Amino acid sequence: MQTFRKQERLSGTVAIELLFTKGNSLFKHPVRLVWRFTSDASGYRVFFSIPKRNFHRAVDRNRIRRLMRECYRKNKHLLHELKEGEGCDFAFLYSGKTMPEYKTMETIIIFLLQRLNEEYAKTLH
């Protein structure tokens, strides 16, 4: 089932601060993925950020956020199952200056999720 529930959303300043101070990142223009594997049993938690500097109107930022959230929701099945007692926090940061198309955004999100899977596989060995 393709859902995006509240427990899948990353919130809280401490968790987000830890993500950006101790996390790793991947980049595929114009989206950066910052992730951090955790030892709590939270599963995958994600948030999306679009800078006000590039998109001054909130309408545009919300549209991009909805677009990214929908691409993630439809393709989160690509993520591997985490082991018992593990979690992963990650963030998608949009750094482009133009309004993206759905098709291009979806290919970027799929690519980044597959790379995240590869990074998770590296931690298992």
N, C-alpha and C positions, 0 to 999 in steps of 0.2 A: 504494500500500500504506500502510495506517495503522499506523505504528510510532512509537515514541518511544525512540530509541537513545541510547546514552551520549554520543555526540558532539553530540547536540542539547541536552544539559543544560549549564547554565551553572554552573561551579564555580570555586573559587579566590577568595581574599579580594581580590586586586588587581583582578580583572575585576569583581567585584560592587561594590567600593568605587568604581571608575571609573563604573560604571553609575549609582550613586546620586549621585555628585558632579557628573558632566557630562551626565547623561541628562535626557530630557524625560518628561513624564507626561501621561496621560489618566485620567479617572475616570468610571466609571459605577457608581453605588452598587450593591453594596458592594465593587466590585473596582477597584483602581488598577493601571494598566499603566505601567510605567517602561521606556523604551527608549533605546537609544543605537546609532547606526550606526557601524560600525567599518571600518577599512581592511584588516583581515586577512581571509583567505579562510575564515572559520570557518562561514559560513552562518548560519542562525538558531539561537541558543542561548537557552534559557529556564530560569527557575526559579520556584518557587511558594513563597509565604510566608504563614503564618497566625500572628498574634501570640498569644503565651501569655497576654497580658493579657485577651483576650476569651474564650479557650477554655482553661481550666486543665487539662483532661484531654487527654493526648496522643492518645487514641483519637479524640476529636472533631477535633483538628487534622489527624490522618492521614486521616480520612474526607474532610474538605474538600479536602485536598491531592490525594487520589486522584480526587475528583470533578472538580476543576479540571484535573488532568492528562488525564483522559479526555476532557473537553470540548475541550481543546486538541488532543489527538491526533486526534480525529475531524474537526476543522475546520481543521487547519493547511494543508490544501490551498487555503484561501482566500488565503494569503499569496502575493505575487508572487515570481517568481524574482529573486534578487539578481544584479547584474552580476558578472562575473568579478573575483575579488579583493576582494569586499565581504563584510561580515558585519553581523549585527544581534544585539545582546544585549538581552533584555528579561525583565522580571519581572512576575508577577501577584501582587498583594498583596491579601489578603482583609481587609476592615476591618469586616465586619458582626458583629453580636452573636448572630445566630441561625443555626441549621443551614440551609443553602440547599437548595433542591430542584434536581434535575438540569435540568429544563426552563428554569427561570429562569437558572441558571448558564450553560447553553449559549447562550441568547440574549445574555447579557452578553458572553461570550467572543467570539461571532461579531461583535458590534458593535465590540468593541475591536480585533479583528483587521482588520476593514474600515477602521477609522480609522487603524490602523498602515499599511495599504496606501496610504491617502491621503497620509500623512506621507512615505512613501517616494517616492511619485510627485512630491511637492513638491521633494524633494532632487534628482531627476533633471533638473528644469528650472532 
